[in-house]
Amino acid sequence: MQYAWYDFIGSVGVGIIIFTYILLQTERLKSETLIYSTLNAIGASLIVFSLFFNFNFSAFIVEFFWILISLYGVAKYLRKRN
C-alpha cells in the first residue's frame, strides 16, 4: 500500500475527529460549542478531500453527512448567539 500526500491530509482529518471526540467524552468540550462543530466539519472535509484521489463511496457518504450535520451545528450555534 502506498501512502500519498493526500492520505496524510485524510489522516489529519481522522485525527481531528478522534481528538474532538476524546475532548467531548472527557468533558473538556461541550457538543453545543462552536469549536466542536467546526472541528468536526474540518476533520470530515479533510477526509473528503483525500477521497477525491482514492474514492470510496461508503466513506464519502459518511463524511458528507458528517460535514452537513456539523454545519447544522455551526448554524444552530450562530442562531442562538444572535
Secondary structure by P-SEA (a helix, b strand, c coil): ccccaaaaaaaaaaaaaaaaaaaaaacccccccaaaaaaaaaaaaaaaaaaaacccaaaaaaaaaaaaaaaaaaaaaaaaac
